[in-house]
C-alpha cells in the first residue's frame, strides 16, 4: 500500500463538509483513499509470474480477480460520492464555485461512462452509440482498467486522479 496516496486523500477528505449531515463524509472519502492506495501501482508483474501464469494466493484466488473486484467496488463507491455532490450542487449551487461545479460535472460524466456498463450492463446514454453494454475489465499499461468501447479504456488510477482533482477544486463559493 502506498501510504502517501492515502495521506493525500486524508488531507482532501474534509473539502466537502457543507452541513451537519456531511460530518461523516470525510471518513468515507478516506476509505476510498485506502482502496486507491492499495490499487495504485498494480501492474502485470504483480498478477502474472515470469512465465505469464496467473498468480494466486494459498486459497487459489487469483491476484487479478482480487484486485479487479476491489477496483470495481471502488468505482461504484466513488461514483456514488460524485453523484451525491453533483445532486447537492444542482439543488443549491451556492455551495461551491462555478469552477468546482464544472469539475464535478466533468468527473461525473466520466464515472457514468464506466459505472453504467459496470452496474447496469448497458452503455451510458451519452455514449450509447459508441460504447459496449459491458465494461471489460483487464490490465493495461496504466494498471487496472475497463474497455468501454473499441477505442477507450478507463483506468482506475486515472479516475482516482480525476476525483482528487475534483476535491482540489472544492471550495465554498
URPEJO-V768427 format. One line per field, one symbol per residue. phi: phi as a letter, one per 30 degrees, with the letter a starting at -180 (. if undefined). A space follows every 10 residues. Layout:
phi=???
This chain:
phi=.cddddeddd dcdcdcccbe dddcdedddd dddddedddd idbeddcbdd cidddbddci ddeedddddd dedddddded dddddddddd dbdddadeed dddddedddd deecddddcc haddedbedc cddbdddacb dcjdabdcae cbcccedddd ddddeddddd bdd
